[in-house]
Amino acid sequence: MMIVFFDTGKAAEHAAEATEHAVEAAQHTSSGMPQLDISTFPSQIFWLAIAFGLLYLALDRFLIPRIGGAIEERKDRIADDLDMAARKKAEADEAIIVYEKSLAEARSKASVIAAENRAILDAQLSEESAAQEAELDKSASKAEAKIAKARAEAMQHVEKIAVDVAGELVAILGGIKADPRKLEKALETVRAGSAAP
């Protein structure tokens, strides 16, 4: 049989070390993170539920309705702006149609007025032309009458001059004084002979 002798001093020393380690471990765990302590889980879950409930109520009652109201208000404003833009575009289209219609009417009136003025001017021009032609015809007939009268007077003077020249020639060449009546008859005979072809 075997006899084992224990050293009581060493055993007591080991026991004291183990107790110190257990105390250190207990201090270490109590000085660690309290939320990981299982003994406080029920109270932590209770306060988490209350905080979540209060946050949910605050969001549901105050924040979400305000955001929803702002979104709805903005949506309504955009819809109103689009409706107003559509109305303004329709009014602008109507104004353009009215403008083009009035412009077409003004152009047609202007062409009618221009045609009337052209006809009036043509009539006045033809009247003035006719009046000027009549005056020119009068002036031409007066001038022709004056020319005929001047020609007749010139012819009488020419005949008289011819008779005088013929009388002087006869006096110079023949040495006799010629009778002016006989010279006029001779001149008429010569003129009648030259006029008959």
Secondary structure per residue as TSV (DSSP state, phi and psi in degrees):
chain	resnum	aa	ss	phi	psi
A	1	M	-	360.0	153.2
A	2	M	-	-111.6	139.3
A	3	I	-	-115.6	128.4
A	4	V	-	-111.8	132.3
A	5	F	-	-110.7	127.2
A	6	F	-	-99.3	143.1
A	7	D	-	-92.3	114.0
A	8	T	H	-71.7	-26.2
A	9	G	H	-69.3	-38.3
A	10	K	H	-73.9	-37.5
A	11	A	H	-65.6	-39.1
A	12	A	H	-68.8	-34.5
A	13	E	H	-67.4	-41.5
A	14	H	H	-65.2	-38.7
A	15	A	H	-67.4	-38.8
A	16	A	H	-66.9	-38.3
A	17	E	H	-64.4	-41.2
A	18	A	H	-65.1	-38.4
A	19	T	H	-66.6	-40.4
A	20	E	H	-63.2	-41.3
A	21	H	H	-64.4	-39.1
A	22	A	H	-66.7	-40.2
A	23	V	H	-66.3	-44.2
A	24	E	H	-61.5	-40.6
A	25	A	H	-64.7	-41.4
A	26	A	H	-66.2	-41.4
A	27	Q	H	-65.9	-39.1
A	28	H	H	-65.1	-43.1
A	29	T	H	-69.0	-37.8
A	30	S	H	-74.2	-26.7
A	31	S	T	-88.7	1.9
A	32	G	S	-78.9	-158.2
A	33	M	-	-77.8	121.7
A	34	P	G	-71.3	-28.5
A	35	Q	G	-69.5	-16.9
A	36	L	G	-92.1	0.5
A	37	D	-	-78.2	120.2
A	38	I	G	-64.6	-27.6
A	39	S	G	-69.2	-20.3
A	40	T	G	-101.3	4.4
A	41	F	H	-60.0	-46.0
A	42	P	H	-60.3	-42.6
A	43	S	H	-68.9	-36.6
A	44	Q	H	-63.9	-41.9
A	45	I	H	-65.5	-40.3
A	46	F	H	-59.6	-50.6
A	47	W	H	-69.3	-31.0
A	48	L	H	-63.6	-43.2
A	49	A	H	-64.1	-42.3
A	50	I	H	-65.5	-45.4
A	51	A	H	-64.2	-40.9
A	52	F	H	-64.9	-41.4
A	53	G	H	-62.7	-44.0
A	54	L	H	-64.9	-41.2
A	55	L	H	-63.2	-40.7
A	56	Y	H	-64.0	-44.7
A	57	L	H	-63.0	-41.7
A	58	A	H	-63.6	-43.2
A	59	L	I	-65.8	-43.9
A	60	D	I	-69.5	-37.7
A	61	R	I	-87.7	-33.8
A	62	F	I	-115.6	-57.4
A	63	L	I	-73.8	-49.5
A	64	I	H	-64.7	-42.7
A	65	P	H	-62.3	-37.4
A	66	R	H	-65.1	-44.9
A	67	I	H	-63.2	-43.8
A	68	G	H	-63.0	-41.5
A	69	G	H	-63.6	-41.6
A	70	A	H	-64.3	-40.1
A	71	I	H	-66.2	-43.5
A	72	E	H	-64.2	-42.4
A	73	E	H	-61.8	-41.9
A	74	R	H	-65.8	-41.1
A	75	K	H	-62.3	-43.1
A	76	D	H	-64.1	-42.3
A	77	R	H	-62.7	-42.8
A	78	I	H	-63.4	-42.4
A	79	A	H	-63.3	-42.3
A	80	D	H	-62.7	-42.1
A	81	D	H	-64.1	-40.0
A	82	L	H	-66.1	-40.2
A	83	D	H	-63.6	-43.9
A	84	M	H	-63.9	-39.7
A	85	A	H	-64.0	-39.2
A	86	A	H	-65.4	-41.2
A	87	R	H	-63.7	-44.0
A	88	K	H	-63.7	-38.0
A	89	K	H	-65.6	-42.2
A	90	A	H	-62.8	-42.4
A	91	E	H	-63.8	-40.7
A	92	A	H	-65.0	-40.1
A	93	D	H	-63.2	-42.0
A	94	E	H	-63.7	-41.7
A	95	A	H	-63.4	-38.5
A	96	I	H	-65.0	-41.8
A	97	I	H	-63.0	-45.1
A	98	V	H	-63.0	-41.6
A	99	Y	H	-62.3	-46.2
A	100	E	H	-64.9	-37.3
A	101	K	H	-65.3	-46.3
A	102	S	H	-66.0	-34.5
A	103	L	H	-65.3	-42.0
A	104	A	H	-64.8	-41.1
A	105	E	H	-63.7	-42.1
A	106	A	H	-63.3	-40.5
A	107	R	H	-64.2	-42.8
A	108	S	H	-65.9	-40.3
A	109	K	H	-63.2	-40.9
A	110	A	H	-63.9	-39.5
A	111	S	H	-68.8	-36.2
A	112	V	H	-65.7	-45.5
A	113	I	H	-62.6	-41.4
A	114	A	H	-63.5	-41.1
A	115	A	H	-64.9	-41.7
A	116	E	H	-63.4	-46.0
A	117	N	H	-62.3	-39.0
A	118	R	H	-63.2	-42.2
A	119	A	H	-64.6	-43.0
A	120	I	H	-62.7	-45.3
A	121	L	H	-64.0	-40.1
A	122	D	H	-62.4	-41.7
A	123	A	H	-64.5	-45.8
A	124	Q	H	-62.3	-41.2
A	125	L	H	-64.1	-42.1
A	126	S	H	-67.5	-37.2
A	127	E	H	-64.3	-45.6
A	128	E	H	-64.3	-39.0
A	129	S	H	-63.7	-42.4
A	130	A	H	-64.0	-42.3
A	131	A	H	-64.3	-42.8
A	132	Q	H	-66.4	-38.8
A	133	E	H	-64.3	-39.5
A	134	A	H	-63.9	-42.9
A	135	E	H	-63.7	-41.6
A	136	L	H	-63.0	-40.7
A	137	D	H	-63.0	-41.5
A	138	K	H	-62.4	-46.6
A	139	S	H	-63.2	-39.2
A	140	A	H	-66.6	-41.5
A	141	S	H	-67.7	-38.1
A	142	K	H	-64.7	-42.7
A	143	A	H	-63.8	-41.2
A	144	E	H	-63.8	-38.9
A	145	A	H	-65.2	-42.7
A	146	K	H	-64.0	-41.4
A	147	I	H	-64.1	-42.7
A	148	A	H	-63.7	-40.4
A	149	K	H	-65.6	-44.2
A	150	A	H	-64.1	-38.0
A	151	R	H	-64.2	-42.2
A	152	A	H	-63.9	-42.1
A	153	E	H	-66.0	-40.2
A	154	A	H	-64.5	-37.6
A	155	M	H	-66.7	-37.6
A	156	Q	H	-65.3	-41.4
A	157	H	H	-65.9	-38.9
A	158	V	H	-64.6	-42.7
A	159	E	H	-64.1	-41.8
A	160	K	H	-65.4	-41.6
A	161	I	H	-64.4	-40.5
A	162	A	H	-63.8	-40.7
A	163	V	H	-65.3	-42.5
A	164	D	H	-63.7	-44.9
A	165	V	H	-64.5	-43.4
A	166	A	H	-62.4	-39.4
A	167	G	H	-64.6	-39.9
A	168	E	H	-69.7	-37.5
A	169	L	H	-64.1	-43.4
A	170	V	I	-63.7	-39.0
A	171	A	I	-68.2	-38.1
A	172	I	I	-75.3	-45.9
A	173	L	I	-78.3	-44.6
A	174	G	I	-94.1	-17.1
A	175	G	S	76.5	10.7
A	176	I	S	-118.8	154.5
A	177	K	-	-89.7	126.7
A	178	A	-	-90.0	150.0
A	179	D	-	-80.1	126.6
A	180	P	H	-62.9	-29.9
A	181	R	H	-69.5	-38.8
A	182	K	H	-67.3	-38.6
A	183	L	H	-64.8	-38.6
A	184	E	H	-65.7	-39.8
A	185	K	H	-65.0	-39.2
A	186	A	H	-66.9	-38.1
A	187	L	H	-66.7	-40.2
A	188	E	H	-65.4	-38.6
A	189	T	H	-62.8	-41.6
A	190	V	H	-67.2	-41.7
A	191	R	H	-65.5	-41.0
A	192	A	H	-64.7	-36.8
A	193	G	H	-69.7	-35.9
A	194	S	H	-80.1	-25.3
A	195	A	H	-77.3	-29.8
A	196	A	-	-84.2	120.6
A	197	P	-	-81.4	360.0
